[in-house]
Amino acid sequence: MVIIMQNEVSKSQFKAKALEIFRHVEATNESVIVTDYGNPAIEVRKYHATENTPLQLLKGSVIEYIDPDQPVGEDDWEILT
C-alpha cells in the first residue's frame, strides 16, 4: 500500500502503484498530485461528467458588452502596444 502524504506522490511512486492510487482517488473522491523532483506535475482526480455544453458553461460569463458590432483595430489590443 502506498502512503499518500498530503495527497502528493512522486512519479516513481505513481509508476509503481498507479492502480492503487486510482482506487484511492475513486474511493475517497480526493485528488492526488503527482510530483516531478518535488514540483507538482499532474493532478489525478475522479472524473465528473457534465451535461452542459461548452456554450452553456460560458453562459453569463460576459461581464461587459460594449459596441460588439464595431471593428477591432490594432490599437485596441493592449498586447500589441
Secondary structure, 3 states (H helix, E strand, C coil): CCCCECCEEEHHHHHHHHHHHHHHHHHHCCCEEEEECCEEEEEECCCCCCCCCHHHHHCCCCCCCCCCCCCCCHHHCHHHC
